[in-house]
């Protein structure tokens, strides 16, 4: 396979991109290769050398704790649990939440061999034990895996004397947070529900 084919194949493996979209991107890059390629290389090198995961919440930033965790104007007692960094960014963009976050780094999935030990769950339990948390907001996606993960977290954290809620109205079954508009996200936060233990 040529280097051009390899690049198209690489782009086609990115989320939401198929072979046709990847081909268009690569052709656009080639058309402006003297400007775009050096810029991409420089930016990717900076990302690789400068970005790190926040040791507190799992967000990506230039430092740890990240800017959100260090922000004294945010509500320390509320933690919003999300699957991925993209979900955190979507919530931040909506301005629907002003607390802190916890990024799981994925969802539980027996099919993919992803169990609790593969996710950023232990540090969440540590935060509940050591920080003065009053509410844990489960904001996993409304997919089957997201709901299973949310229920697992809720039952795991119920014994810590913390109010556990989940996002409510406005999120369709199978929907993903980074695809929601501001009004839907805002409604989901304002209408969140308490999670109670199942029998």
C-alpha positions in Angstrom: 0.0 0.0 0.0 1.3 3.5 -0.9 1.8 6.1 1.8 -1.2 7.9 0.4 -3.3 4.8 0.8 -2.0 4.3 4.4 -2.9 7.9 5.3 -6.5 7.4 3.9 -6.8 4.2 5.8 -5.5 5.9 9.0 -8.1 8.8 8.7 -10.9 6.4 7.8 -10.4 4.7 11.3 -11.2 7.9 13.1 -14.7 8.3 14.6 -17.4 9.5 12.2 -15.1 9.2 9.2 -15.4 6.6 6.5 -13.2 5.9 3.5 -14.9 8.7 1.3 -14.5 11.4 4.0 -11.0 10.3 4.7 -10.1 10.4 1.0 -11.5 14.0 0.7 -9.5 15.1 3.8 -6.3 13.6 2.4 -6.8 15.1 -1.0 -7.4 18.5 0.6 -4.2 18.2 2.7 -2.2 17.2 -0.5 -3.6 20.2 -2.4 -2.2 22.5 0.4 0.7 20.3 1.5 3.3 23.0 2.0 1.1 24.8 4.5 -1.0 22.1 6.1 1.4 19.3 6.6 4.1 21.2 8.6 1.3 22.7 10.7 -0.2 19.3 11.4 3.2 17.8 12.3 4.0 20.7 14.6 0.7 20.6 16.4 0.8 16.8 16.8 4.3 17.0 18.3 3.1 19.6 20.8 0.1 17.4 21.7 2.3 14.4 22.3 4.8 16.3 24.4 2.6 18.7 26.3 -0.8 17.2 27.0 -1.3 15.0 30.0 -4.2 13.3 31.8 -5.4 15.1 35.0 -4.6 12.8 38.0 -7.8 14.0 39.7 -10.5 13.7 37.1 -9.0 12.1 33.9 -9.5 15.2 31.8 -6.7 16.2 29.3 -4.8 19.4 29.9 -1.3 20.9 30.0 -1.0 20.4 33.8 -2.4 18.2 36.6 -4.7 19.0 38.3 -6.4 20.4 35.2 -7.8 23.9 34.9 -11.3 22.7 35.8 -10.2 20.9 38.9 -8.2 23.9 40.1 -10.9 26.4 39.4 -12.1 27.7 42.8 -15.2 29.2 41.3 -16.6 25.8 40.4 -18.8 23.8 42.8 -16.5 21.4 44.6 -19.3 19.2 46.0 -20.8 18.2 42.7 -19.1 15.6 40.4 -20.4 14.9 36.9 -19.3 11.4 35.7 -18.8 11.1 31.9 -17.6 8.4 29.6 -15.0 10.3 27.6 -13.3 13.7 27.3 -15.5 14.6 24.3 -18.6 14.4 26.6 -16.9 16.7 29.1 -16.2 19.2 26.4 -19.9 19.0 25.2 -21.2 19.7 28.7 -18.7 22.6 29.1 -19.8 24.1 25.8 -23.4 24.0 26.9 -22.7 25.9 30.2 -25.3 23.7 31.8 -23.0 22.6 34.7 -20.5 24.4 37.0 -19.1 21.6 39.1 -16.2 19.2 38.7 -15.9 16.1 36.5 -14.7 12.6 36.4 -13.8 10.9 33.1 -14.2 7.1 33.0 -12.3 6.6 29.8 -15.0 4.4 28.3 -17.9 2.1 29.3 -18.3 -1.4 30.7 -18.6 -3.9 27.8 -18.4 -7.6 28.2 -18.3 -7.9 24.4 -15.1 -5.8 24.2 -13.7 -7.2 27.4 -13.9 -3.9 29.3 -14.5 -4.4 33.0 -14.4 -2.1 36.1 -10.6 -2.4 36.4 -10.2 -1.1 32.8 -12.0 2.2 33.6 -11.2 5.2 35.8 -13.5 4.0 38.6 -11.2 3.4 41.6 -10.1 7.1 41.7 -13.8 8.1 41.6 -14.5 6.0 44.8 -11.4 7.6 46.3 -12.7 11.0 45.6 -16.0 10.1 47.3 -14.1 8.9 50.4 -11.7 11.8 50.6 -13.4 14.9 49.2 -16.6 16.6 50.5 -18.9 15.4 47.6 -22.6 16.1 48.0 -23.9 15.0 44.6 -22.7 12.5 42.0 -24.3 13.1 38.6 -24.1 10.1 36.3 -23.9 11.5 32.7 -23.1 8.4 30.8 -24.6 8.1 27.3 -28.1 6.6 26.7 -26.6 3.6 25.0 -27.0 0.1 26.5 -23.4 0.1 27.7 -23.7 3.6 29.0 -26.8 2.7 31.0 -25.2 -0.5 32.4 -22.1 1.5 33.4 -24.2 4.2 35.0 -26.2 1.7 37.0 -23.0 -0.1 38.1 -21.5 3.2 39.3 -24.7 4.2 41.1 -24.8 0.9 43.0 -21.1 1.0 43.8 -21.4 4.6 45.2 -24.7 4.3 47.1 -23.1 3.5 50.4 -21.0 6.8 50.6 -23.8 9.1 51.8 -23.8 11.1 48.5 -26.9 12.1 46.5 -26.7 10.1 43.2 -28.5 11.5 40.2 -28.6 10.9 36.5 -29.4 13.1 33.5 -33.1 13.0 32.6 -35.4 14.4 29.9 -34.2 15.3 26.5 -31.6 12.6 26.0 -32.9 10.0 23.6 -32.2 6.3 24.0 -29.0 5.6 22.0 -28.1 9.3 22.1 -24.6 10.6 22.7 -23.8 13.7 24.7 -21.5 15.4 22.2 -24.3 15.4 19.6 -26.8 17.3 21.8 -27.8 20.9 21.4 -27.6 23.4 24.3 -31.3 23.4 25.2 -31.4 19.6 25.3 -28.3 19.4 27.5 -29.6 22.2 29.8 -33.0 20.4 30.2 -31.2 17.1 31.0 -29.2 18.7 33.8 -32.1 20.7 35.3 -34.3 17.6 35.3 -31.8 15.0 36.6 -33.2 12.3 38.8 -32.0 10.5 41.9 -30.8 6.9 41.4 -32.0 4.5 44.0 -30.8 1.0 44.7 -32.5 -1.8 42.7 -33.6 -5.0 44.4 
